[in-house]
Amino acid sequence: MNFLFIAKNNKQKETPSDVFLTYQELAEFLKISKRHASNLVRLGKIRKFKLGNSTRFLRSEIIHDLKKG
């Protein structure tokens, strides 16, 4: 199940990049293995967010993190 990040500003509409992903969805989005995705997170290449006991990744942040190197 994806969690949507909803901005407080009512002029800004949610976009596909404003979606939280699980580790599995992260791997599928990047077309890599789940293990490789885990390594990228461990190395600090991709930022993670904790939602309760779950770890999630914001799609727009994934793109931003990978572009900056």
mmCIF file as Biopython writes it, N, C-alpha, C and O atoms, coordinates in Angstrom:
data_model
#
loop_
_atom_site.group_PDB
_atom_site.id
_atom_site.type_symbol
_atom_site.label_atom_id
_atom_site.label_alt_id
_atom_site.label_comp_id
_atom_site.label_asym_id
_atom_site.label_entity_id
_atom_site.label_seq_id
_atom_site.pdbx_PDB_ins_code
_atom_site.Cartn_x
_atom_site.Cartn_y
_atom_site.Cartn_z
_atom_site.occupancy
_atom_site.B_iso_or_equiv
_atom_site.auth_seq_id
_atom_site.auth_asym_id
_atom_site.pdbx_PDB_model_num
ATOM 1   N N  . MET A ? 1  ? 0.833  -1.171 0.000   1.0 0.0 1  A 1 
ATOM 2   C CA . MET A ? 1  ? 0.000  0.000  0.000   1.0 0.0 1  A 1 
ATOM 3   C C  . MET A ? 1  ? 0.884  1.243  0.000   1.0 0.0 1  A 1 
ATOM 4   O O  . MET A ? 1  ? 1.799  1.347  0.817   1.0 0.0 1  A 1 
ATOM 5   N N  . ASN A ? 2  ? 0.629  2.165  -0.885  1.0 0.0 2  A 1 
ATOM 6   C CA . ASN A ? 2  ? 1.379  3.410  -0.954  1.0 0.0 2  A 1 
ATOM 7   C C  . ASN A ? 2  ? 0.718  4.466  -0.084  1.0 0.0 2  A 1 
ATOM 8   O O  . ASN A ? 2  ? -0.507 4.553  -0.005  1.0 0.0 2  A 1 
ATOM 9   N N  . PHE A ? 3  ? 1.543  5.256  0.558   1.0 0.0 3  A 1 
ATOM 10  C CA . PHE A ? 3  ? 1.060  6.384  1.327   1.0 0.0 3  A 1 
ATOM 11  C C  . PHE A ? 3  ? 1.333  7.633  0.511   1.0 0.0 3  A 1 
ATOM 12  O O  . PHE A ? 3  ? 2.423  7.791  -0.038  1.0 0.0 3  A 1 
ATOM 13  N N  . LEU A ? 4  ? 0.374  8.502  0.430   1.0 0.0 4  A 1 
ATOM 14  C CA . LEU A ? 4  ? 0.535  9.714  -0.365  1.0 0.0 4  A 1 
ATOM 15  C C  . LEU A ? 4  ? 0.953  10.869 0.521   1.0 0.0 4  A 1 
ATOM 16  O O  . LEU A ? 4  ? 0.434  11.053 1.622   1.0 0.0 4  A 1 
ATOM 17  N N  . PHE A ? 5  ? 1.887  11.631 0.028   1.0 0.0 5  A 1 
ATOM 18  C CA . PHE A ? 5  ? 2.327  12.840 0.712   1.0 0.0 5  A 1 
ATOM 19  C C  . PHE A ? 5  ? 1.451  13.964 0.209   1.0 0.0 5  A 1 
ATOM 20  O O  . PHE A ? 5  ? 1.499  14.301 -0.974  1.0 0.0 5  A 1 
ATOM 21  N N  . ILE A ? 6  ? 0.649  14.555 1.084   1.0 0.0 6  A 1 
ATOM 22  C CA . ILE A ? 6  ? -0.281 15.596 0.674   1.0 0.0 6  A 1 
ATOM 23  C C  . ILE A ? 6  ? 0.201  16.923 1.226   1.0 0.0 6  A 1 
ATOM 24  O O  . ILE A ? 6  ? 0.328  17.092 2.438   1.0 0.0 6  A 1 
ATOM 25  N N  . ALA A ? 7  ? 0.467  17.857 0.338   1.0 0.0 7  A 1 
ATOM 26  C CA . ALA A ? 7  ? 0.977  19.167 0.731   1.0 0.0 7  A 1 
ATOM 27  C C  . ALA A ? 7  ? -0.122 19.988 1.387   1.0 0.0 7  A 1 
ATOM 28  O O  . ALA A ? 7  ? -1.300 19.845 1.056   1.0 0.0 7  A 1 
ATOM 29  N N  . LYS A ? 8  ? 0.267  20.839 2.310   1.0 0.0 8  A 1 
ATOM 30  C CA . LYS A ? 8  ? -0.694 21.717 2.984   1.0 0.0 8  A 1 
ATOM 31  C C  . LYS A ? 8  ? -1.229 22.776 2.030   1.0 0.0 8  A 1 
ATOM 32  O O  . LYS A ? 8  ? -2.368 23.225 2.161   1.0 0.0 8  A 1 
ATOM 33  N N  . ASN A ? 9  ? -0.404 23.168 1.077   1.0 0.0 9  A 1 
ATOM 34  C CA . ASN A ? 9  ? -0.797 24.188 0.122   1.0 0.0 9  A 1 
ATOM 35  C C  . ASN A ? 9  ? -1.846 23.599 -0.822  1.0 0.0 9  A 1 
ATOM 36  O O  . ASN A ? 9  ? -1.543 22.679 -1.581  1.0 0.0 9  A 1 
ATOM 37  N N  . ASN A ? 10 ? -3.069 24.116 -0.783  1.0 0.0 10 A 1 
ATOM 38  C CA . ASN A ? 10 ? -4.142 23.534 -1.584  1.0 0.0 10 A 1 
ATOM 39  C C  . ASN A ? 10 ? -3.988 23.813 -3.080  1.0 0.0 10 A 1 
ATOM 40  O O  . ASN A ? 10 ? -4.687 23.204 -3.891  1.0 0.0 10 A 1 
ATOM 41  N N  . LYS A ? 11 ? -3.089 24.720 -3.458  1.0 0.0 11 A 1 
ATOM 42  C CA . LYS A ? 11 ? -2.851 24.962 -4.880  1.0 0.0 11 A 1 
ATOM 43  C C  . LYS A ? 11 ? -1.996 23.861 -5.489  1.0 0.0 11 A 1 
ATOM 44  O O  . LYS A ? 11 ? -2.084 23.594 -6.687  1.0 0.0 11 A 1 
ATOM 45  N N  . GLN A ? 12 ? -1.161 23.215 -4.658  1.0 0.0 12 A 1 
ATOM 46  C CA . GLN A ? 12 ? -0.296 22.157 -5.145  1.0 0.0 12 A 1 
ATOM 47  C C  . GLN A ? 12 ? -1.051 20.833 -5.106  1.0 0.0 12 A 1 
ATOM 48  O O  . GLN A ? 12 ? -1.544 20.415 -4.058  1.0 0.0 12 A 1 
ATOM 49  N N  . LYS A ? 13 ? -1.133 20.189 -6.252  1.0 0.0 13 A 1 
ATOM 50  C CA . LYS A ? 13 ? -1.812 18.899 -6.317  1.0 0.0 13 A 1 
ATOM 51  C C  . LYS A ? 13 ? -0.781 17.797 -6.199  1.0 0.0 13 A 1 
ATOM 52  O O  . LYS A ? 13 ? 0.374  17.967 -6.590  1.0 0.0 13 A 1 
ATOM 53  N N  . GLU A ? 14 ? -1.207 16.660 -5.653  1.0 0.0 14 A 1 
ATOM 54  C CA . GLU A ? 14 ? -0.265 15.563 -5.529  1.0 0.0 14 A 1 
ATOM 55  C C  . GLU A ? 14 ? 0.069  15.017 -6.910  1.0 0.0 14 A 1 
ATOM 56  O O  . GLU A ? 14 ? -0.782 14.958 -7.797  1.0 0.0 14 A 1 
ATOM 57  N N  . THR A ? 15 ? 1.297  14.629 -7.067  1.0 0.0 15 A 1 
ATOM 58  C CA . THR A ? 15 ? 1.781  14.104 -8.332  1.0 0.0 15 A 1 
ATOM 59  C C  . THR A ? 15 ? 2.316  12.700 -8.099  1.0 0.0 15 A 1 
ATOM 60  O O  . THR A ? 15 ? 2.502  12.292 -6.953  1.0 0.0 15 A 1 
ATOM 61  N N  . PRO A ? 16 ? 2.564  11.958 -9.166  1.0 0.0 16 A 1 
ATOM 62  C CA . PRO A ? 16 ? 3.108  10.608 -8.981  1.0 0.0 16 A 1 
ATOM 63  C C  . PRO A ? 16 ? 4.436  10.591 -8.238  1.0 0.0 16 A 1 
ATOM 64  O O  . PRO A ? 16 ? 4.790  9.572  -7.644  1.0 0.0 16 A 1 
ATOM 65  N N  . SER A ? 17 ? 5.180  11.696 -8.256  1.0 0.0 17 A 1 
ATOM 66  C CA . SER A ? 17 ? 6.466  11.725 -7.561  1.0 0.0 17 A 1 
ATOM 67  C C  . SER A ? 17 ? 6.299  11.917 -6.058  1.0 0.0 17 A 1 
ATOM 68  O O  . SER A ? 17 ? 7.275  11.793 -5.318  1.0 0.0 17 A 1 
ATOM 69  N N  . ASP A ? 18 ? 5.092  12.213 -5.587  1.0 0.0 18 A 1 
ATOM 70  C CA . ASP A ? 18 ? 4.831  12.437 -4.172  1.0 0.0 18 A 1 
ATOM 71  C C  . ASP A ? 18 ? 4.304  11.175 -3.491  1.0 0.0 18 A 1 
ATOM 72  O O  . ASP A ? 18 ? 3.400  11.247 -2.658  1.0 0.0 18 A 1 
ATOM 73  N N  . VAL A ? 19 ? 4.859  10.041 -3.840  1.0 0.0 19 A 1 
ATOM 74  C CA . VAL A ? 19 ? 4.383  8.763  -3.321  1.0 0.0 19 A 1 
ATOM 75  C C  . VAL A ? 19 ? 5.481  8.118  -2.486  1.0 0.0 19 A 1 
ATOM 76  O O  . VAL A ? 19 ? 6.647  8.116  -2.883  1.0 0.0 19 A 1 
ATOM 77  N N  . PHE A ? 20 ? 5.112  7.570  -1.330  1.0 0.0 20 A 1 
ATOM 78  C CA . PHE A ? 20 ? 6.048  6.810  -0.518  1.0 0.0 20 A 1 
ATOM 79  C C  . PHE A ? 20 ? 6.109  5.378  -1.041  1.0 0.0 20 A 1 
ATOM 80  O O  . PHE A ? 20 ? 5.080  4.775  -1.347  1.0 0.0 20 A 1 
ATOM 81  N N  . LEU A ? 21 ? 7.324  4.841  -1.142  1.0 0.0 21 A 1 
ATOM 82  C CA . LEU A ? 21 ? 7.541  3.486  -1.636  1.0 0.0 21 A 1 
ATOM 83  C C  . LEU A ? 21 ? 8.145  2.612  -0.545  1.0 0.0 21 A 1 
ATOM 84  O O  . LEU A ? 21 ? 8.854  3.104  0.333   1.0 0.0 21 A 1 
ATOM 85  N N  . THR A ? 22 ? 7.862  1.316  -0.602  1.0 0.0 22 A 1 
ATOM 86  C CA . THR A ? 22 ? 8.499  0.341  0.276   1.0 0.0 22 A 1 
ATOM 87  C C  . THR A ? 22 ? 9.836  -0.063 -0.347  1.0 0.0 22 A 1 
ATOM 88  O O  . THR A ? 22 ? 10.157 0.365  -1.455  1.0 0.0 22 A 1 
ATOM 89  N N  . TYR A ? 23 ? 10.619 -0.889 0.363   1.0 0.0 23 A 1 
ATOM 90  C CA . TYR A ? 23 ? 11.873 -1.387 -0.212  1.0 0.0 23 A 1 
ATOM 91  C C  . TYR A ? 23 ? 11.611 -2.132 -1.520  1.0 0.0 23 A 1 
ATOM 92  O O  . TYR A ? 23 ? 12.332 -1.942 -2.500  1.0 0.0 23 A 1 
ATOM 93  N N  . GLN A ? 24 ? 10.588 -2.973 -1.537  1.0 0.0 24 A 1 
ATOM 94  C CA . GLN A ? 24 ? 10.272 -3.740 -2.748  1.0 0.0 24 A 1 
ATOM 95  C C  . GLN A ? 24 ? 9.895  -2.814 -3.896  1.0 0.0 24 A 1 
ATOM 96  O O  . GLN A ? 24 ? 10.358 -2.996 -5.022  1.0 0.0 24 A 1 
ATOM 97  N N  . GLU A ? 25 ? 9.060  -1.825 -3.614  1.0 0.0 25 A 1 
ATOM 98  C CA . GLU A ? 25 ? 8.649  -0.875 -4.650  1.0 0.0 25 A 1 
ATOM 99  C C  . GLU A ? 25 ? 9.820  -0.013 -5.114  1.0 0.0 25 A 1 
ATOM 100 O O  . GLU A ? 25 ? 9.904  0.347  -6.288  1.0 0.0 25 A 1 
ATOM 101 N N  . LEU A ? 26 ? 10.733 0.320  -4.179  1.0 0.0 26 A 1 
ATOM 102 C CA . LEU A ? 26 ? 11.937 1.055  -4.533  1.0 0.0 26 A 1 
ATOM 103 C C  . LEU A ? 26 ? 12.766 0.255  -5.528  1.0 0.0 26 A 1 
ATOM 104 O O  . LEU A ? 26 ? 13.219 0.794  -6.539  1.0 0.0 26 A 1 
ATOM 105 N N  . ALA A ? 27 ? 12.963 -1.014 -5.248  1.0 0.0 27 A 1 
ATOM 106 C CA . ALA A ? 27 ? 13.737 -1.881 -6.135  1.0 0.0 27 A 1 
ATOM 107 C C  . ALA A ? 27 ? 13.079 -1.980 -7.516  1.0 0.0 27 A 1 
ATOM 108 O O  . ALA A ? 27 ? 13.764 -1.918 -8.538  1.0 0.0 27 A 1 
ATOM 109 N N  . GLU A ? 28 ? 11.775 -2.132 -7.543  1.0 0.0 28 A 1 
ATOM 110 C CA . GLU A ? 28 ? 11.053 -2.214 -8.815  1.0 0.0 28 A 1 
ATOM 111 C C  . GLU A ? 28 ? 11.139 -0.893 -9.583  1.0 0.0 28 A 1 
ATOM 112 O O  . GLU A ? 28 ? 11.310 -0.893 -10.802 1.0 0.0 28 A 1 
ATOM 113 N N  . PHE A ? 29 ? 11.020 0.232  -8.870  1.0 0.0 29 A 1 
ATOM 114 C CA . PHE A ? 29 ? 11.091 1.550  -9.491  1.0 0.0 29 A 1 
ATOM 115 C C  . PHE A ? 29 ? 12.459 1.778  -10.139 1.0 0.0 29 A 1 
ATOM 116 O O  . PHE A ? 29 ? 12.549 2.332  -11.235 1.0 0.0 29 A 1 
ATOM 117 N N  . LEU A ? 30 ? 13.524 1.347  -9.453  1.0 0.0 30 A 1 
ATOM 118 C CA . LEU A ? 30 ? 14.877 1.532  -9.971  1.0 0.0 30 A 1 
ATOM 119 C C  . LEU A ? 30 ? 15.334 0.388  -10.873 1.0 0.0 30 A 1 
ATOM 120 O O  . LEU A ? 30 ? 16.398 0.457  -11.488 1.0 0.0 30 A 1 
ATOM 121 N N  . LYS A ? 31 ? 14.515 -0.667 -10.944 1.0 0.0 31 A 1 
ATOM 122 C CA . LYS A ? 31 ? 14.824 -1.857 -11.750 1.0 0.0 31 A 1 
ATOM 123 C C  . LYS A ? 31 ? 16.137 -2.503 -11.309 1.0 0.0 31 A 1 
ATOM 124 O O  . LYS A ? 31 ? 16.999 -2.839 -12.121 1.0 0.0 31 A 1 
ATOM 125 N N  . ILE A ? 32 ? 16.252 -2.663 -9.984  1.0 0.0 32 A 1 
ATOM 126 C CA . ILE A ? 32 ? 17.395 -3.320 -9.376  1.0 0.0 32 A 1 
ATOM 127 C C  . ILE A ? 32 ? 16.878 -4.319 -8.355  1.0 0.0 32 A 1 
ATOM 128 O O  . ILE A ? 32 ? 15.682 -4.365 -8.070  1.0 0.0 32 A 1 
ATOM 129 N N  . SER A ? 33 ? 17.782 -5.116 -7.809  1.0 0.0 33 A 1 
ATOM 130 C CA . SER A ? 33 ? 17.356 -6.076 -6.791  1.0 0.0 33 A 1 
ATOM 131 C C  . SER A ? 33 ? 17.072 -5.360 -5.474  1.0 0.0 33 A 1 
ATOM 132 O O  . SER A ? 33 ? 17.541 -4.246 -5.240  1.0 0.0 33 A 1 
ATOM 133 N N  . LYS A ? 34 ? 16.305 -6.014 -4.631  1.0 0.0 34 A 1 
ATOM 134 C CA . LYS A ? 34 ? 15.983 -5.462 -3.322  1.0 0.0 34 A 1 
ATOM 135 C C  . LYS A ? 34 ? 17.260 -5.314 -2.487  1.0 0.0 34 A 1 
ATOM 136 O O  . LYS A ? 34 ? 17.398 -4.366 -1.715  1.0 0.0 34 A 1 
ATOM 137 N N  . ARG A ? 35 ? 18.175 -6.247 -2.648  1.0 0.0 35 A 1 
ATOM 138 C CA . ARG A ? 35 ? 19.448 -6.204 -1.934  1.0 0.0 35 A 1 
ATOM 139 C C  . ARG A ? 35 ? 20.282 -4.995 -2.356  1.0 0.0 35 A 1 
ATOM 140 O O  . ARG A ? 35 ? 20.874 -4.326 -1.509  1.0 0.0 35 A 1 
ATOM 141 N N  . HIS A ? 36 ? 20.331 -4.711 -3.656  1.0 0.0 36 A 1 
ATOM 142 C CA . HIS A ? 36 ? 21.068 -3.556 -4.156  1.0 0.0 36 A 1 
ATOM 143 C C  . HIS A ? 36 ? 20.418 -2.266 -3.645  1.0 0.0 36 A 1 
ATOM 144 O O  . HIS A ? 36 ? 21.123 -1.329 -3.271  1.0 0.0 36 A 1 
ATOM 145 N N  . ALA A ? 37 ? 19.104 -2.210 -3.626  1.0 0.0 37 A 1 
ATOM 146 C CA . ALA A ? 37 ? 18.385 -1.048 -3.104  1.0 0.0 37 A 1 
ATOM 147 C C  . ALA A ? 37 ? 18.750 -0.836 -1.635  1.0 0.0 37 A 1 
ATOM 148 O O  . ALA A ? 37 ? 18.982 0.296  -1.210  1.0 0.0 37 A 1 
ATOM 149 N N  . SER A ? 38 ? 18.801 -1.907 -0.869  1.0 0.0 38 A 1 
ATOM 150 C CA . SER A ? 38 ? 19.164 -1.839 0.538   1.0 0.0 38 A 1 
ATOM 151 C C  . SER A ? 38 ? 20.586 -1.305 0.703   1.0 0.0 38 A 1 
ATOM 152 O O  . SER A ? 38 ? 20.853 -0.511 1.605   1.0 0.0 38 A 1 
ATOM 153 N N  . ASN A ? 39 ? 21.494 -1.739 -0.166  1.0 0.0 39 A 1 
ATOM 154 C CA . ASN A ? 39 ? 22.874 -1.251 -0.108  1.0 0.0 39 A 1 
ATOM 155 C C  . ASN A ? 39 ? 22.958 0.238  -0.420  1.0 0.0 39 A 1 
ATOM 156 O O  . ASN A ? 39 ? 23.723 0.957  0.223   1.0 0.0 39 A 1 
ATOM 157 N N  . LEU A ? 40 ? 22.189 0.713  -1.392  1.0 0.0 40 A 1 
ATOM 158 C CA . LEU A ? 40 ? 22.180 2.138  -1.724  1.0 0.0 40 A 1 
ATOM 159 C C  . LEU A ? 40 ? 21.706 2.971  -0.534  1.0 0.0 40 A 1 
ATOM 160 O O  . LEU A ? 40 ? 22.232 4.054  -0.277  1.0 0.0 40 A 1 
ATOM 161 N N  . VAL A ? 41 ? 20.728 2.467  0.178   1.0 0.0 41 A 1 
ATOM 162 C CA . VAL A ? 41 ? 20.213 3.168  1.355   1.0 0.0 41 A 1 
ATOM 163 C C  . VAL A ? 41 ? 21.262 3.152  2.462   1.0 0.0 41 A 1 
ATOM 164 O O  . VAL A ? 41 ? 21.516 4.174  3.101   1.0 0.0 41 A 1 
ATOM 165 N N  . ARG A ? 42 ? 21.863 2.001  2.683   1.0 0.0 42 A 1 
ATOM 166 C CA . ARG A ? 42 ? 22.886 1.866  3.728   1.0 0.0 42 A 1 
ATOM 167 C C  . ARG A ? 42 ? 24.073 2.792  3.473   1.0 0.0 42 A 1 
ATOM 168 O O  . ARG A ? 42 ? 24.643 3.342  4.415   1.0 0.0 42 A 1 
ATOM 169 N N  . LEU A ? 43 ? 24.448 2.967  2.205   1.0 0.0 43 A 1 
ATOM 170 C CA . LEU A ? 43 ? 25.564 3.839  1.832   1.0 0.0 43 A 1 
ATOM 171 C C  . LEU A ? 43 ? 25.195 5.323  1.840   1.0 0.0 43 A 1 
ATOM 172 O O  . LEU A ? 43 ? 26.055 6.184  1.660   1.0 0.0 43 A 1 
ATOM 173 N N  . GLY A ? 44 ? 23.909 5.613  2.050   1.0 0.0 44 A 1 
ATOM 174 C CA . GLY A ? 44 ? 23.467 7.001  2.107   1.0 0.0 44 A 1 
ATOM 175 C C  . GLY A ? 44 ? 23.178 7.622  0.750   1.0 0.0 44 A 1 
ATOM 176 O O  . GLY A ? 44 ? 23.028 8.840  0.648   1.0 0.0 44 A 1 
ATOM 177 N N  . LYS A ? 45 ? 23.097 6.808  -0.288  1.0 0.0 45 A 1 
ATOM 178 C CA . LYS A ? 45 ? 22.811 7.312  -1.635  1.0 0.0 45 A 1 
ATOM 179 C C  . LYS A ? 45 ? 21.338 7.670  -1.793  1.0 0.0 45 A 1 
ATOM 180 O O  . LYS A ? 45 ? 20.986 8.524  -2.607  1.0 0.0 45 A 1 
ATOM 181 N N  . ILE A ? 46 ? 20.479 7.015  -1.013  1.0 0.0 46 A 1 
ATOM 182 C CA . ILE A ? 46 ? 19.036 7.262  -1.038  1.0 0.0 46 A 1 
ATOM 183 C C  . ILE A ? 46 ? 18.577 7.474  0.396   1.0 0.0 46 A 1 
ATOM 184 O O  . ILE A ? 46 ? 18.879 6.671  1.279   1.0 0.0 46 A 1 
ATOM 185 N N  . ARG A ? 47 ? 17.841 8.568  0.625   1.0 0.0 47 A 1 
ATOM 186 C CA . ARG A ? 47 ? 17.328 8.866  1.965   1.0 0.0 47 A 1 
ATOM 187 C C  . ARG A ? 47 ? 16.081 8.050  2.264   1.0 0.0 47 A 1 
ATOM 188 O O  . ARG A ? 47 ? 15.273 7.764  1.381   1.0 0.0 47 A 1 
ATOM 189 N N  . LYS A ? 48 ? 15.949 7.687  3.529   1.0 0.0 48 A 1 
ATOM 190 C CA . LYS A ? 48 ? 14.772 6.931  3.954   1.0 0.0 48 A 1 
ATOM 191 C C  . LYS A ? 48 ? 13.982 7.732  4.963   1.0 0.0 48 A 1 
ATOM 192 O O  . LYS A ? 48 ? 14.505 8.650  5.595   1.0 0.0 48 A 1 
ATOM 193 N N  . PHE A ? 49 ? 12.712 7.377  5.108   1.0 0.0 49 A 1 
ATOM 194 C CA . PHE A ? 49 ? 11.812 8.001  6.067   1.0 0.0 49 A 1 
ATOM 195 C C  . PHE A ? 49 ? 11.189 6.894  6.896   1.0 0.0 49 A 1 
ATOM 196 O O  . PHE A ? 49 ? 10.784 5.860  6.365   1.0 0.0 49 A 1 
ATOM 197 N N  . LYS A ? 50 ? 11.115 7.115  8.198   1.0 0.0 50 A 1 
ATOM 198 C CA . LYS A ? 50 ? 10.475 6.148  9.072   1.0 0.0 50 A 1 
ATOM 199 C C  . LYS A ? 50 ? 9.029  6.567  9.310   1.0 0.0 50 A 1 
ATOM 200 O O  . LYS A ? 50 ? 8.759  7.694  9.727   1.0 0.0 50 A 1 
ATOM 201 N N  . LEU A ? 51 ? 8.109  5.656  9.042   1.0 0.0 51 A 1 
ATOM 202 C CA . LEU A ? 51 ? 6.692  5.861  9.328   1.0 0.0 51 A 1 
ATOM 203 C C  . LEU A ? 51 ? 6.292  4.760  10.305  1.0 0.0 51 A 1 
ATOM 204 O O  . LEU A ? 51 ? 5.989  3.633  9.911   1.0 0.0 51 A 1 
ATOM 205 N N  . GLY A ? 52 ? 6.300  5.110  11.571  1.0 0.0 52 A 1 
ATOM 206 C CA . GLY A ? 52 ? 6.054  4.089  12.588  1.0 0.0 52 A 1 
ATOM 207 C C  . GLY A ? 52 ? 7.209  3.105  12.585  1.0 0.0 52 A 1 
ATOM 208 O O  . GLY A ? 52 ? 8.364  3.504  12.734  1.0 0.0 52 A 1 
ATOM 209 N N  . ASN A ? 53 ? 6.911  1.833  12.417  1.0 0.0 53 A 1 
ATOM 210 C CA . ASN A ? 53 ? 7.943  0.802  12.352  1.0 0.0 53 A 1 
ATOM 211 C C  . ASN A ? 53 ? 8.389  0.521  10.918  1.0 0.0 53 A 1 
ATOM 212 O O  . ASN A ? 53 ? 9.240  -0.340 10.694  1.0 0.0 53 A 1 
ATOM 213 N N  . SER A ? 54 ? 7.829  1.231  9.957   1.0 0.0 54 A 1 
ATOM 214 C CA . SER A ? 54 ? 8.113  0.982  8.553   1.0 0.0 54 A 1 
ATOM 215 C C  . SER A ? 54 ? 9.105  1.989  7.990   1.0 0.0 54 A 1 
ATOM 216 O O  . SER A ? 54 ? 9.148  3.144  8.416   1.0 0.0 54 A 1 
ATOM 217 N N  . THR A ? 55 ? 9.891  1.541  7.037   1.0 0.0 55 A 1 
ATOM 218 C CA . THR A ? 55 ? 10.803 2.416  6.308   1.0 0.0 55 A 1 
ATOM 219 C C  . THR A ? 55 ? 10.194 2.674  4.943   1.0 0.0 55 A 1 
ATOM 220 O O  . THR A ? 55 ? 9.758  1.744  4.263   1.0 0.0 55 A 1 
ATOM 221 N N  . ARG A ? 56 ? 10.164 3.942  4.542   1.0 0.0 56 A 1 
ATOM 222 C CA . ARG A ? 56 ? 9.589  4.322  3.248   1.0 0.0 56 A 1 
ATOM 223 C C  . ARG A ? 56 ? 10.527 5.283  2.544   1.0 0.0 56 A 1 
ATOM 224 O O  . ARG A ? 56 ? 11.416 5.873  3.158   1.0 0.0 56 A 1 
ATOM 225 N N  . PHE A ? 57 ? 10.313 5.429  1.243   1.0 0.0 57 A 1 
ATOM 226 C CA . PHE A ? 57 ? 11.126 6.292  0.404   1.0 0.0 57 A 1 
ATOM 227 C C  . PHE A ? 57 ? 10.204 7.164  -0.425  1.0 0.0 57 A 1 
ATOM 228 O O  . PHE A ? 57 ? 9.271  6.661  -1.052  1.0 0.0 57 A 1 
ATOM 229 N N  . LEU A ? 58 ? 10.451 8.454  -0.436  1.0 0.0 58 A 1 
ATOM 230 C CA . LEU A ? 58 ? 9.642  9.389  -1.214  1.0 0.0 58 A 1 
ATOM 231 C C  . LEU A ? 58 ? 10.183 9.409  -2.635  1.0 0.0 58 A 1 
ATOM 232 O O  . LEU A ? 58 ? 11.360 9.698  -2.848  1.0 0.0 58 A 1 
ATOM 233 N N  . ARG A ? 59 ? 9.330  9.101  -3.608  1.0 0.0 59 A 1 
ATOM 234 C CA . ARG A ? 59 ? 9.767  8.963  -4.994  1.0 0.0 59 A 1 
ATOM 235 C C  . ARG A ? 59 ? 10.505 10.203 -5.498  1.0 0.0 59 A 1 
ATOM 236 O O  . ARG A ? 59 ? 11.527 10.073 -6.172  1.0 0.0 59 A 1 
ATOM 237 N N  . SER A ? 60 ? 10.010 11.395 -5.186  1.0 0.0 60 A 1 
ATOM 238 C CA . SER A ? 60 ? 10.671 12.614 -5.645  1.0 0.0 60 A 1 
ATOM 239 C C  . SER A ? 60 ? 12.060 12.763 -5.029  1.0 0.0 60 A 1 
ATOM 240 O O  . SER A ? 60 ? 12.967 13.290 -5.673  1.0 0.0 60 A 1 
ATOM 241 N N  . GLU A ? 61 ? 12.238 12.302 -3.782  1.0 0.0 61 A 1 
ATOM 242 C CA . GLU A ? 61 ? 13.544 12.359 -3.127  1.0 0.0 61 A 1 
ATOM 243 C C  . GLU A ? 61 ? 14.504 11.346 -3.729  1.0 0.0 61 A 1 
ATOM 244 O O  . GLU A ? 61 ? 15.701 11.614 -3.825  1.0 0.0 61 A 1 
ATOM 245 N N  . ILE A ? 62 ? 14.003 10.192 -4.134  1.0 0.0 62 A 1 
ATOM 246 C CA . ILE A ? 62 ? 14.844 9.183  -4.780  1.0 0.0 62 A 1 
ATOM 247 C C  . ILE A ? 62 ? 15.459 9.776  -6.038  1.0 0.0 62 A 1 
ATOM 248 O O  . ILE A ? 62 ? 16.665 9.672  -6.261  1.0 0.0 62 A 1 
ATOM 249 N N  . ILE A ? 63 ? 14.628 10.393 -6.849  1.0 0.0 63 A 1 
ATOM 250 C CA . ILE A ? 63 ? 15.095 10.989 -8.103  1.0 0.0 63 A 1 
ATOM 251 C C  . ILE A ? 63 ? 16.120 12.081 -7.801  1.0 0.0 63 A 1 
ATOM 252 O O  . ILE A ? 63 ? 17.167 12.145 -8.445  1.0 0.0 63 A 1 
ATOM 253 N N  . HIS A ? 64 ? 15.826 12.927 -6.839  1.0 0.0 64 A 1 
ATOM 254 C CA . HIS A ? 64 ? 16.725 14.018 -6.464  1.0 0.0 64 A 1 
ATOM 255 C C  . HIS A ? 64 ? 18.053 13.467 -5.948  1.0 0.0 64 A 1 
ATOM 256 O O  . HIS A ? 64 ? 19.113 13.937 -6.360  1.0 0.0 64 A 1 
ATOM 257 N N  . ASP A ? 65 ? 18.012 12.475 -5.048  1.0 0.0 65 A 1 
ATOM 258 C CA . ASP A ? 65 ? 19.224 11.905 -4.467  1.0 0.0 65 A 1 
ATOM 259 C C  . ASP A ? 65 ? 20.112 11.271 -5.537  1.0 0.0 65 A 1 
ATOM 260 O O  . ASP A ? 65 ? 21.332 11.429 -5.502  1.0 0.0 65 A 1 
ATOM 261 N N  . LEU A ? 66 ? 19.519 10.566 -6.469  1.0 0.0 66 A 1 
ATOM 262 C CA . LEU A ? 66 ? 20.316 9.899  -7.495  1.0 0.0 66 A 1 
ATOM 263 C C  . LEU A ? 66 ? 20.888 10.887 -8.516  1.0 0.0 66 A 1 
ATOM 264 O O  . LEU A ? 66 ? 21.959 10.654 -9.075  1.0 0.0 66 A 1 
ATOM 265 N N  . LYS A ? 67 ? 20.181 11.977 -8.754  1.0 0.0 67 A 1 
ATOM 266 C CA . LYS A ? 67 ? 20.708 12.983 -9.686  1.0 0.0 67 A 1 
ATOM 267 C C  . LYS A ? 67 ? 21.918 13.703 -9.113  1.0 0.0 67 A 1 
ATOM 268 O O  . LYS A ? 67 ? 22.852 14.034 -9.843  1.0 0.0 67 A 1 
ATOM 269 N N  . LYS A ? 68 ? 21.902 13.948 -7.797  1.0 0.0 68 A 1 
ATOM 270 C CA . LYS A ? 68 ? 23.023 14.682 -7.206  1.0 0.0 68 A 1 
ATOM 271 C C  . LYS A ? 68 ? 24.241 13.781 -6.966  1.0 0.0 68 A 1 
ATOM 272 O O  . LYS A ? 68 ? 25.336 14.269 -6.689  1.0 0.0 68 A 1 
ATOM 273 N N  . GLY A ? 69 ? 24.041 12.481 -7.073  1.0 0.0 69 A 1 
ATOM 274 C CA . GLY A ? 69 ? 25.173 11.563 -6.985  1.0 0.0 69 A 1 
ATOM 275 C C  . GLY A ? 69 ? 25.291 10.973 -5.669  1.0 0.0 69 A 1 
ATOM 276 O O  . GLY A ? 69 ? 26.197 10.175 -5.429  1.0 0.0 69 A 1 
#
